[in-house]
């Protein structure tokens, strides 16, 4: 499936549920979105912008190597994502694994 459609579905789920959290990992709450990013609040209360472009990198990574879905957020560093791996990981897991096939 097209990565932009998957991005739209992830954003839709995040806005509906108001948070993203993979079991055993940090929770990220929805704040707002803009034309190019979604804003989340980290558990320690710090707001962070996550660009759509970086979420798309994660989506493409999962599409290329679906086994990454079962790894932790640190695996996203192999895609060049740093400092925001945990919120991207949580967002990507708003969709089931088979969505990335």
Secondary structure, 3 states (H helix, E strand, C coil): CCHHHHHHHHHHHHHHHCEEECCCCCEEEEEEECCCEEEEECCCCCEEEEEHHHHHHHHHHHHHCHHHHHCCHHHHHHHCCCCCHHHHHHHHCCCCHHHHC
